[in-house]
């Protein structure tokens, strides 16, 4: 989870980051982080759904129980939605 922690450390106080697209346009991307899931919540989810979550996803949940990454601030759309336990 070094990548997520490094990304979070680069964000502004408003949870934004300046990015440059392939055409050279610079825009501001937003990030929305949920509260971390507890080990008990993760275990309860796995038991009730009869699944074992991948190790990397389990680690992500302990940082943020779902998130919206790289949301376009100018238009309020797009982004990468990583689902949480709910």
MOPAC internal coordinates of N, CA, C and O (Angstrom, degrees):
PM7 1SCF
backbone

  N    0.0000 0     0.00 0     0.00 0    0    0    0
  C    1.4397 1     0.00 0     0.00 0    1    0    0
  C    1.5232 1   112.06 1     0.00 0    2    1    0
  O    1.2310 1   121.42 1  -163.96 1    3    2    1
  N    1.3189 1   114.89 1    16.04 1    3    2    1
  C    1.4628 1   119.49 1   176.87 1    5    3    2
  C    1.5186 1   111.03 1   -57.25 1    6    5    3
  O    1.2310 1   120.62 1   142.40 1    7    6    5
  N    1.3303 1   116.42 1   -37.60 1    7    6    5
  C    1.4625 1   120.57 1  -176.92 1    9    7    6
  C    1.5271 1   110.85 1   -63.91 1   10    9    7
  O    1.2310 1   119.95 1   134.02 1   11   10    9
  N    1.3148 1   117.71 1   -45.98 1   11   10    9
  C    1.4702 1   121.50 1  -179.48 1   13   11   10
  C    1.5234 1   109.99 1   -65.17 1   14   13   11
  O    1.2310 1   120.32 1   135.63 1   15   14   13
  N    1.3179 1   117.00 1   -44.37 1   15   14   13
  C    1.4665 1   120.18 1   179.56 1   17   15   14
  C    1.5275 1   110.85 1   -63.49 1   18   17   15
  O    1.2310 1   120.20 1   139.67 1   19   18   17
  N    1.3390 1   117.23 1   -40.33 1   19   18   17
  C    1.4621 1   120.65 1   178.22 1   21   19   18
  C    1.5257 1   110.72 1   -65.66 1   22   21   19
  O    1.2310 1   120.48 1   138.04 1   23   22   21
  N    1.3350 1   116.69 1   -41.96 1   23   22   21
  C    1.4599 1   120.78 1   177.85 1   25   23   22
  C    1.5263 1   110.39 1   -60.26 1   26   25   23
  O    1.2310 1   120.51 1   131.35 1   27   26   25
  N    1.3243 1   116.64 1   -48.65 1   27   26   25
  C    1.4651 1   119.99 1  -179.49 1   29   27   26
  C    1.5290 1   111.74 1   -60.33 1   30   29   27
  O    1.2310 1   120.10 1   146.30 1   31   30   29
  N    1.3268 1   117.41 1   -33.70 1   31   30   29
  C    1.4678 1   120.15 1  -179.28 1   33   31   30
  C    1.5286 1   111.99 1   -71.37 1   34   33   31
  O    1.2310 1   119.55 1   159.30 1   35   34   33
  N    1.3356 1   118.46 1   -20.70 1   35   34   33
  C    1.4660 1   122.21 1  -179.18 1   37   35   34
  C    1.5268 1   112.66 1   -88.85 1   38   37   35
  O    1.2310 1   119.60 1   170.03 1   39   38   37
  N    1.3165 1   118.37 1    -9.97 1   39   38   37
  C    1.4612 1   121.33 1  -176.19 1   41   39   38
  C    1.5230 1   111.67 1   -74.23 1   42   41   39
  O    1.2310 1   121.56 1   -28.68 1   43   42   41
  N    1.3348 1   114.61 1   151.32 1   43   42   41
  C    1.4617 1   119.97 1   174.81 1   45   43   42
  C    1.5244 1   109.61 1   -71.52 1   46   45   43
  O    1.2310 1   120.58 1    -3.45 1   47   46   45
  N    1.3114 1   116.50 1   176.55 1   47   46   45
  C    1.4655 1   120.79 1   177.30 1   49   47   46
  C    1.5283 1   112.03 1   -63.97 1   50   49   47
  O    1.2310 1   120.65 1   159.22 1   51   50   49
  N    1.3395 1   116.35 1   -20.78 1   51   50   49
  C    1.4732 1   121.94 1   177.98 1   53   51   50
  C    1.5296 1   111.48 1   -91.41 1   54   53   51
  O    1.2310 1   120.10 1  -169.94 1   55   54   53
  N    1.3292 1   117.40 1    10.06 1   55   54   53
  C    1.4706 1   122.85 1  -176.43 1   57   55   54
  C    1.5164 1   112.11 1    59.21 1   58   57   55
  O    1.2310 1   120.82 1  -133.98 1   59   58   57
  N    1.3320 1   116.04 1    46.02 1   59   58   57
  C    1.4542 1   121.35 1   177.27 1   61   59   58
  C    1.5231 1   109.80 1  -126.75 1   62   61   59
  O    1.2310 1   121.50 1   -14.16 1   63   62   61
  N    1.3400 1   114.73 1   165.84 1   63   62   61
  C    1.4487 1   121.70 1  -179.53 1   65   63   62
  C    1.5227 1   107.88 1  -149.34 1   66   65   63
  O    1.2310 1   120.32 1   -45.15 1   67   66   65
  N    1.3218 1   116.99 1   134.85 1   67   66   65
  C    1.4640 1   120.24 1   174.48 1   69   67   66
  C    1.5200 1   108.61 1   -77.54 1   70   69   67
  O    1.2310 1   121.09 1   -49.22 1   71   70   69
  N    1.3435 1   115.52 1   130.78 1   71   70   69
  C    1.4609 1   120.44 1   179.75 1   73   71   70
  C    1.5209 1   109.13 1  -129.64 1   74   73   71
  O    1.2310 1   120.85 1   -23.22 1   75   74   73
  N    1.3198 1   115.98 1   156.78 1   75   74   73
  C    1.4562 1   121.71 1   178.65 1   77   75   74
  C    1.5252 1   107.96 1  -119.68 1   78   77   75
  O    1.2310 1   120.56 1   -52.19 1   79   78   77
  N    1.3499 1   116.53 1   127.81 1   79   78   77
  C    1.4586 1   118.97 1  -179.91 1   81   79   78
  C    1.5240 1   111.05 1   -87.34 1   82   81   79
  O    1.2310 1   121.08 1    -0.15 1   83   82   81
  N    1.3099 1   115.54 1   179.85 1   83   82   81
  C    1.4662 1   120.06 1  -175.32 1   85   83   82
  C    1.5270 1   113.29 1   -64.03 1   86   85   83
  O    1.2310 1   119.72 1   157.68 1   87   86   85
  N    1.3301 1   118.15 1   -22.32 1   87   86   85
  C    1.4586 1   121.58 1   177.68 1   89   87   86
  C    1.5223 1   113.53 1   -88.06 1   90   89   87
  O    1.2310 1   120.42 1   178.97 1   91   90   89
  N    1.3150 1   116.80 1    -1.03 1   91   90   89
  C    1.4539 1   121.05 1   179.12 1   93   91   90
  C    1.5220 1   114.36 1    94.29 1   94   93   91
  O    1.2310 1   120.31 1   173.86 1   95   94   93
  N    1.3453 1   117.01 1    -6.14 1   95   94   93
  C    1.4630 1   120.93 1  -179.81 1   97   95   94
  C    1.5281 1   109.44 1   -70.31 1   98   97   95
  O    1.2310 1   120.89 1   -46.87 1   99   98   97
  N    1.3332 1   115.91 1   133.13 1   99   98   97
  C    1.4622 1   121.09 1   178.11 1  101   99   98
  C    1.5219 1   108.55 1  -102.04 1  102  101   99
  O    1.2310 1   121.05 1   -48.65 1  103  102  101
  N    1.3206 1   115.60 1   131.35 1  103  102  101
  C    1.4584 1   120.46 1   178.63 1  105  103  102
  C    1.5260 1   109.15 1  -140.09 1  106  105  103
  O    1.2310 1   121.82 1    -9.07 1  107  106  105
  N    1.3122 1   114.13 1   170.93 1  107  106  105
  C    1.4594 1   120.39 1  -179.74 1  109  107  106
  C    1.5197 1   109.02 1  -104.43 1  110  109  107
  O    1.2310 1   120.85 1   -53.26 1  111  110  109
  N    1.3105 1   115.98 1   126.74 1  111  110  109
  C    1.4581 1   121.51 1   178.80 1  113  111  110
  C    1.5213 1   109.27 1  -106.37 1  114  113  111
  O    1.2310 1   120.91 1   -38.78 1  115  114  113
  N    1.3215 1   115.87 1   141.22 1  115  114  113
  C    1.4595 1   121.02 1  -179.96 1  117  115  114
  C    1.5207 1   112.02 1  -104.81 1  118  117  115
  O    1.2310 1   121.34 1   -23.41 1  119  118  117
  N    1.3016 1   115.04 1   156.59 1  119  118  117
  C    1.4607 1   122.00 1  -179.37 1  121  119  118
  C    1.5246 1   108.49 1  -133.39 1  122  121  119
  O    1.2310 1   120.79 1   -48.44 1  123  122  121
  N    1.3235 1   116.10 1   131.56 1  123  122  121
  C    1.4669 1   121.75 1   178.19 1  125  123  122
  C    1.5196 1   107.86 1  -120.61 1  126  125  123
  O    1.2310 1   121.24 1   -61.46 1  127  126  125
  N    1.3168 1   115.23 1   118.54 1  127  126  125
  C    1.4613 1   121.61 1  -177.57 1  129  127  126
  C    1.5198 1   109.94 1  -109.97 1  130  129  127
  O    1.2310 1   120.06 1   -42.52 1  131  130  129
  N    1.3089 1   117.49 1   137.48 1  131  130  129
  C    1.4589 1   121.84 1   174.23 1  133  131  130
  C    1.5220 1   109.42 1   -91.66 1  134  133  131
  O    1.2310 1   120.75 1   -14.19 1  135  134  133
  N    1.3020 1   116.18 1   165.81 1  135  134  133
  C    1.4634 1   120.56 1   175.18 1  137  135  134
  C    1.5246 1   108.84 1   -63.64 1  138  137  135
  O    1.2310 1   120.94 1   -30.02 1  139  138  137
  N    1.3070 1   115.80 1   149.98 1  139  138  137
  C    1.4674 1   121.18 1  -179.98 1  141  139  138
  C    1.5248 1   111.16 1   -65.26 1  142  141  139
  O    1.2310 1   120.89 1   -31.68 1  143  142  141
  N    1.3183 1   115.90 1   148.32 1  143  142  141
  C    1.4697 1   121.29 1   173.34 1  145  143  142
  C    1.5313 1   107.84 1   -85.03 1  146  145  143
  O    1.2310 1   121.00 1   -32.40 1  147  146  145
  N    1.3010 1   115.70 1   147.60 1  147  146  145
  C    1.4623 1   119.86 1   176.43 1  149  147  146
  C    1.5263 1   109.52 1   -85.17 1  150  149  147
  O    1.2310 1   120.85 1   -17.99 1  151  150  149
  N    1.3101 1   115.97 1   162.01 1  151  150  149
  C    1.4609 1   120.85 1   176.70 1  153  151  150
  C    1.5275 1   110.37 1   -58.98 1  154  153  151
  O    1.2310 1   120.69 1   144.06 1  155  154  153
  N    1.3226 1   116.28 1   -35.94 1  155  154  153
  C    1.4670 1   120.70 1   179.75 1  157  155  154
  C    1.5286 1   111.02 1   -67.50 1  158  157  155
  O    1.2310 1   119.97 1   139.64 1  159  158  157
  N    1.3249 1   117.65 1   -40.36 1  159  158  157
  C    1.4665 1   120.78 1   178.46 1  161  159  158
  C    1.5272 1   111.14 1   -64.73 1  162  161  159
  O    1.2310 1   120.92 1   139.45 1  163  162  161
  N    1.3095 1   115.85 1   -40.55 1  163  162  161
  C    1.4684 1   120.21 1   179.19 1  165  163  162
  C    1.5241 1   110.07 1   -65.67 1  166  165  163
  O    1.2310 1   120.58 1   134.35 1  167  166  165
  N    1.3177 1   116.50 1   -45.65 1  167  166  165
  C    1.4590 1   120.86 1   179.58 1  169  167  166
  C    1.5319 1   110.76 1   -62.54 1  170  169  167
  O    1.2310 1   120.31 1   137.62 1  171  170  169
  N    1.3184 1   117.02 1   -42.38 1  171  170  169
  C    1.4676 1   121.32 1   178.77 1  173  171  170
  C    1.5341 1   110.45 1   -62.03 1  174  173  171
  O    1.2310 1   120.23 1   138.67 1  175  174  173
  N    1.3185 1   117.17 1   -41.33 1  175  174  173
  C    1.4655 1   121.41 1   177.80 1  177  175  174
  C    1.5254 1   110.49 1   -61.87 1  178  177  175
  O    1.2310 1   120.57 1   133.85 1  179  178  177
  N    1.3210 1   116.52 1   -46.15 1  179  178  177
  C    1.4632 1   120.39 1  -178.94 1  181  179  178
  C    1.5264 1   111.27 1   -63.02 1  182  181  179
  O    1.2310 1   120.36 1   138.40 1  183  182  181
  N    1.3064 1   116.92 1   -41.60 1  183  182  181
  C    1.4662 1   120.51 1  -179.65 1  185  183  182
  C    1.5205 1   110.78 1   -67.64 1  186  185  183
  O    1.2310 1   120.48 1   131.95 1  187  186  185
  N    1.3250 1   116.69 1   -48.05 1  187  186  185
  C    1.4735 1   119.45 1  -175.96 1  189  187  186
  C    1.5252 1   112.38 1   -68.81 1  190  189  187
  O    1.2310 1   120.01 1   154.85 1  191  190  189
  N    1.3389 1   117.58 1   -25.15 1  191  190  189
  C    1.4688 1   120.46 1   179.84 1  193  191  190
  C    1.5281 1   112.82 1  -105.12 1  194  193  191
  O    1.2310 1   120.83 1  -177.50 1  195  194  193
  N    1.3188 1   116.01 1     2.50 1  195  194  193
  C    1.4615 1   122.67 1   177.99 1  197  195  194
  C    1.5309 1   111.60 1    52.18 1  198  197  195
  O    1.2310 1   121.24 1  -130.37 1  199  198  197
  N    1.3317 1   115.23 1    49.63 1  199  198  197
  C    1.4649 1   121.76 1   178.42 1  201  199  198
  C    1.5260 1   109.41 1  -135.40 1  202  201  199
  O    1.2310 1   121.41 1   -18.76 1  203  202  201
  N    1.3094 1   114.91 1   161.24 1  203  202  201
  C    1.4596 1   121.27 1   169.70 1  205  203  202
  C    1.5209 1   105.31 1  -118.66 1  206  205  203
  O    1.2310 1   120.96 1   -63.32 1  207  206  205
  N    1.3171 1   115.76 1   116.68 1  207  206  205
  C    1.4606 1   120.22 1  -177.91 1  209  207  206
  C    1.5241 1   110.37 1   -72.07 1  210  209  207
  O    1.2310 1   120.25 1   -33.39 1  211  210  209
  N    1.3337 1   117.13 1   146.61 1  211  210  209
  C    1.4657 1   119.40 1   176.40 1  213  211  210
  C    1.5284 1   110.90 1   -58.08 1  214  213  211
  O    1.2310 1   120.92 1   -33.54 1  215  214  213
  N    1.3119 1   115.85 1   146.46 1  215  214  213
  C    1.4619 1   122.65 1  -176.71 1  217  215  214
  C    1.5358 1   111.74 1   -54.32 1  218  217  215
  O    1.2310 1   120.41 1   134.53 1  219  218  217
  N    1.3396 1   116.83 1   -45.47 1  219  218  217
  C    1.4582 1   120.57 1  -177.02 1  221  219  218
  C    1.5264 1   111.41 1   -65.34 1  222  221  219
  O    1.2310 1   120.42 1   140.09 1  223  222  221
  N    1.3379 1   116.80 1   -39.91 1  223  222  221
  C    1.4632 1   120.23 1   179.01 1  225  223  222
  C    1.5271 1   109.77 1   -67.85 1  226  225  223
  O    1.2310 1   120.53 1   139.95 1  227  226  225
  N    1.3090 1   116.59 1   -40.05 1  227  226  225
  C    1.4639 1   121.49 1   177.19 1  229  227  226
  C    1.5245 1   109.77 1   -58.79 1  230  229  227
  O    1.2310 1   120.30 1   136.19 1  231  230  229
  N    1.3302 1   117.03 1   -43.81 1  231  230  229
  C    1.4637 1   121.21 1   178.28 1  233  231  230
  C    1.5250 1   110.80 1   -64.13 1  234  233  231
  O    1.2310 1   120.47 1   138.96 1  235  234  233
  N    1.3308 1   116.71 1   -41.04 1  235  234  233
  C    1.4603 1   120.46 1   178.40 1  237  235  234
  C    1.5282 1   110.29 1   -59.81 1  238  237  235
  O    1.2310 1   120.35 1   136.31 1  239  238  237
  N    1.3275 1   116.94 1   -43.69 1  239  238  237
  C    1.4711 1   120.83 1  -178.82 1  241  239  238
  C    1.5222 1   112.23 1   -59.53 1  242  241  239
  O    1.2310 1   119.99 1   150.77 1  243  242  241
  N    1.3314 1   117.62 1   -29.23 1  243  242  241
  C    1.4658 1   120.21 1   179.20 1  245  243  242
  C    1.5231 1   111.24 1   -76.41 1  246  245  243
  O    1.2310 1   120.32 1   169.41 1  247  246  245
  N    1.3426 1   116.98 1   -10.59 1  247  246  245
  C    1.4637 1   121.68 1   174.63 1  249  247  246
  C    1.5213 1   110.04 1   -99.69 1  250  249  247
  O    1.2310 1   120.78 1   136.30 1  251  250  249
  N    1.3262 1   116.12 1   -43.70 1  251  250  249
  C    1.4610 1   121.52 1  -178.68 1  253  251  250
  C    1.5277 1   108.65 1  -155.29 1  254  253  251
  O    1.2310 1   120.23 1   -57.54 1  255  254  253
  N    1.3061 1   117.16 1   122.46 1  255  254  253
  C    1.4675 1   122.32 1  -179.82 1  257  255  254
  C    1.5328 1   108.77 1   -80.89 1  258  257  255
  O    1.2310 1   121.45 1  -111.19 1  259  258  257
  N    1.3287 1   114.84 1    68.81 1  259  258  257
  C    1.4552 1   121.93 1  -175.51 1  261  259  258
  C    1.5175 1   109.86 1    98.15 1  262  261  259
  O    1.2310 1   120.90 1   -26.01 1  263  262  261
  N    1.3356 1   115.89 1   153.99 1  263  262  261
  C    1.4614 1   120.19 1  -178.42 1  265  263  262
  C    1.5233 1   109.99 1  -164.53 1  266  265  263
  O    1.2310 1   121.19 1   -20.45 1  267  266  265
  N    1.3187 1   115.32 1   159.55 1  267  266  265
  C    1.4547 1   122.49 1   171.71 1  269  267  266
  C    1.5280 1   106.09 1  -118.76 1  270  269  267
  O    1.2310 1   120.69 1   -63.01 1  271  270  269
  N    1.3287 1   116.28 1   116.99 1  271  270  269
  C    1.4543 1   121.79 1  -174.37 1  273  271  270
  C    1.5209 1   110.83 1  -111.88 1  274  273  271
  O    1.2310 1   120.69 1   -39.31 1  275  274  273
  N    1.3056 1   116.28 1   140.69 1  275  274  273
  C    1.4642 1   123.67 1   175.34 1  277  275  274
  C    1.5286 1   113.14 1    60.11 1  278  277  275
  O    1.2310 1   120.23 1  -139.18 1  279  278  277
  N    1.3161 1   117.17 1    40.82 1  279  278  277
  C    1.4672 1   121.34 1   175.69 1  281  279  278
  C    1.5313 1   108.37 1   -71.62 1  282  281  279
  O    1.2310 1   120.31 1   -46.36 1  283  282  281
  N    1.3260 1   117.01 1   133.64 1  283  282  281
  C    1.4538 1   121.30 1  -179.53 1  285  283  282
  C    1.5261 1   109.34 1   -72.05 1  286  285  283
  O    1.2310 1   120.05 1   -66.02 1  287  286  285
  N    1.3159 1   117.52 1   113.98 1  287  286  285
  C    1.4627 1   123.05 1  -177.71 1  289  287  286
  C    1.5300 1   111.14 1   -68.66 1  290  289  287
  O    1.2310 1   120.19 1   140.79 1  291  290  289
  N    1.3466 1   117.24 1   -39.21 1  291  290  289
  C    1.4634 1   120.99 1  -177.66 1  293  291  290
  C    1.5252 1   112.29 1   -60.83 1  294  293  291
  O    1.2310 1   120.50 1   139.35 1  295  294  293
  N    1.3287 1   116.65 1   -40.65 1  295  294  293
  C    1.4640 1   120.74 1  -174.79 1  297  295  294
  C    1.5296 1   113.43 1  -111.93 1  298  297  295
  O    1.2310 1   119.95 1   172.67 1  299  298  297
  N    1.3229 1   117.71 1    -7.33 1  299  298  297
  C    1.4610 1   121.19 1   177.85 1  301  299  298
  C    1.5117 1   113.47 1    65.55 1  302  301  299
  O    1.2310 1   120.06 1  -145.86 1  303  302  301
  N    1.3045 1   117.50 1    34.14 1  303  302  301
  C    1.4612 1   120.46 1  -177.68 1  305  303  302
  C    1.5208 1   110.65 1  -144.02 1  306  305  303
  O    1.2310 1   120.80 1     5.57 1  307  306  305
  N    1.2845 1   116.07 1  -174.43 1  307  306  305
  C    1.4585 1   126.10 1  -179.32 1  309  307  306
  C    1.5068 1   110.10 1    63.86 1  310  309  307
  O    1.2310 1   120.44 1    24.75 1  311  310  309
  N    1.2743 1   116.76 1  -155.25 1  311  310  309
  C    1.4484 1   121.12 1  -178.10 1  313  311  310
  C    1.5193 1   111.28 1    97.76 1  314  313  311
  O    1.2310 1   121.70 1   -12.32 1  315  314  313
  N    1.2911 1   114.35 1   167.68 1  315  314  313
  C    1.4621 1   122.62 1   179.42 1  317  315  314
  C    1.5196 1   107.87 1  -110.43 1  318  317  315
  O    1.2310 1   120.93 1   -65.08 1  319  318  317
  N    1.3194 1   115.83 1   114.92 1  319  318  317
  C    1.4578 1   121.17 1  -177.98 1  321  319  318
  C    1.5222 1   109.15 1   -95.42 1  322  321  319
  O    1.2310 1   120.50 1   -63.93 1  323  322  321
  N    1.3344 1   116.64 1   116.07 1  323  322  321
  C    1.4469 1   121.36 1   175.72 1  325  323  322
  C    1.5240 1   106.87 1  -101.86 1  326  325  323
  O    1.2310 1   120.93 1   -62.27 1  327  326  325
  N    1.3152 1   115.83 1   117.73 1  327  326  325
  C    1.4597 1   120.54 1  -174.73 1  329  327  326
  C    1.5160 1   111.89 1   -71.84 1  330  329  327
  O    1.2310 1   121.30 1   -32.92 1  331  330  329
  N    1.3114 1   115.13 1   147.08 1  331  330  329
  C    1.4591 1   122.13 1   174.43 1  333  331  330
  C    1.5209 1   109.67 1   -97.82 1  334  333  331
  O    1.2310 1   120.54 1    11.56 1  335  334  333
  N    1.3009 1   116.57 1  -168.44 1  335  334  333
  C    1.4487 1   121.78 1  -177.50 1  337  335  334
  C    1.5241 1   114.10 1   -65.71 1  338  337  335
  O    1.2310 1   120.49 1   153.18 1  339  338  337
  N    1.3343 1   116.66 1   -26.82 1  339  338  337
  C    1.4567 1   119.51 1  -179.14 1  341  339  338
  C    1.5039 1   111.59 1   -81.58 1  342  341  339
  O    1.2310 1   120.10 1   180.00 1  343  342  341

